[in-house]
Amino acid sequence: MKRVLPGFNITLGFTLIYLSLIVLIPLSALVLKTFTLTWDQFVLATTSPRVLASYRLTFGASLLAATVNVVFGLLVAWVLVRYEFFGKKFIDALVDLPFALPTAVAGISLTALLANNGWIGKLFEPFGIQLAFNPTGVVIALIFIGLPFVVRTVQPVLEDTEKELEEAAACLGATRWQTFTKVIFPAIAPALLTGFAMAFARAIGEYGSVIFIAGNMPMVSEITPLLIISKLEQYDYAGATAIALVMLVISFVLLLVINALQAWQRKRSGAPV
Amino acid sequence: MSDSASHQLQSKAFSQIHEPRWVKISLISVALAFMFLFLILPLATVFTEALRKGFDAYWAALQEPDAWSAIRLTLLTAAIAVPLNLVFGISAAWAIAKYEFRGKAFLTTLVDLPFSVSPVVAGLIYVLMFGAQGWFGPWLQAQDIKIIFAVPGIILATVFVTFPFIARELIPLMQAQGNDEEQAAVVLGATGWQTFWYVTLPNIKWGLIYGVILCNARAMGEFGAVSVVSGHIRGQTNTMPLHVEILYNEYQSAAAFAVASLLALLALVTLALKSVVEWRHARALNAVADLPPENPHWSFHNDLTH
């Protein structure tokens, strides 16, 4: 095929070289380094009790946070799309704050807020509830980080849903709740699921916002990324690499899942895939 | 009689495509309460904690030499990482959006890959490449070149985590715009560079600015990846987020929040710019929608340039 536009070879060539140098070769270093371990060493490094406890915390807290994000993300998206109220533009812009605010800043700020002497922590302290320096703090930080994913994937889909369908449902005698569950919800379900997967994927790898608030007690409130860092600090490169490979494989699988979900969503909305 | 009946029916139909007033008000209230607790309070905390010891202490914290060197290093890192990823983003978007080739979908997925890799893993891979124990470690040591625990490592890690930002803004935008205009320019005798500069660039201007803003915010604020490769040498390899961490861990809370407040300001500026760009972009799109539809495809492109 003769290409009319010039520049294919040079742009694709540069893209591939840059991609290889920055991403692919360094990532392959991780995989190859893992091969210097025997299978037993690898299993030992990735399934010791302390590592297993960190998986449980990381995945459990991420799952919980992503679920909360689905509920409140849908609510915020709904309110922003369907209703008019004072300060709507400001709230809409603010949704992206967790993307724009450096994670370390979010981390220390949430810690100051939720610690026993903080504005919110103070309210819970008399009841013996601690919000910071335990798994609860981890979940709260991950809710903060994941919020924009759900709102920003659901919002455009909600904007595009056809009002006529809802009117038809109403004319046929559906209550508003039936219209929501039977007409609106199926239309936005793929977007909700995509947002959930994105928030979950981000939460699993998150480091900066969590380590300040987690308390980082081994077996209790130590997340997997922190474990990689502490192994590195003890010069246990092989151990750190083995855990990192597990994380890398999981994030790659999640990336493929998200791609598939997005393709499904495009098919649902009738756009070319 | 029949008039009032039809009126009743109408208002019933209306009530069924809108929620009752009390539902609407409670939904808005819960959403706003959630936003207040999770977004506004943390943001407000940064500034109140920063000013806890008064303005003088705040200024003093910012004028500390270590804080200054952290600010300089952060600016330097962004000044190198953002242009690199800008050139890559344009190049990748041109190749992916303008041509058909085998493996295109896979290449697009690979471009997105750094987004889903944990920042800590991103830092670790460069340690495995260039660290003392890494592939090139011994050679680099022999040449007396430091990458890990030095500035080049920080820049590399930042380039990695901000890698997809600009490309992923541009690819869908350029795909939606098609090739017609560029082909017309080439047929009329424009060189490839002229075509890009006078035809493509004006069309993708807003998407490009948007991508650069987001890329810059992340480059200046990255913590996890940079933390792994930095070595935390005060005054030398500390970026602003790392400096915040050190101050915080040394119980200099007010000073930590003072530096953090600069980063929070950066985030607010980013959000404001982003809103402006989105608004301009929406206005350009609306102007297109108002045009007579004789050649909507052509006018769509043309109007995005204004």
Interface residues (C-beta under 8 A of the other chain):
Chain A: R3 V4 L5 P6 G7 F8 I10 T11 L12 F14 T15 L16 Y18 L19 I22 V23 L24 I25 P26 L27 A29 L30 K33 F72 L75 V76 W78 V79 Y83 F85 K89 I91 D92 A93 L94 V95 D96 L97 P98 F99 A100 L101 P102 T103 A104 V105 A106 I108 S109 L110 A112 L113 G118 W119 I120 I143 F144 L147 K163 E166 E167 A170 C171 A174 T175 R176 T179 A201 I204 G205 E206 Y207 G208 F212 P225 L226 I228 I229 L232 Y235 Y237 A240 T241 A244 M247 L248 S251 F252 L254 L255 L256 I258 N259
Chain B: A13 S15 Q16 I17 H18 E19 P20 K24 L27 I28 V30 A31 L32 F34 M35 L37 F38 L39 I40 L41 P42 L43 T45 V46 E49 V87 F88 S91 A92 W94 A95 I96 K98 Y99 F101 L107 T109 L110 V111 D112 L113 P114 F115 S116 V117 S118 P119 V120 V121 L124 I125 Y126 V127 L128 M129 G131 Q133 G134 W135 L156 V159 F160 F163 N179 E182 Q183 V186 V187 T191 G192 T195 F196 L214 A217 M220 G221 E222 F223 G224 S227 V228 M240 P241 L242 V244 E245 Y248 S253 A256 F257 A260 L263 A264 L266 A267 L268 T270 L271 A272 K274 S275
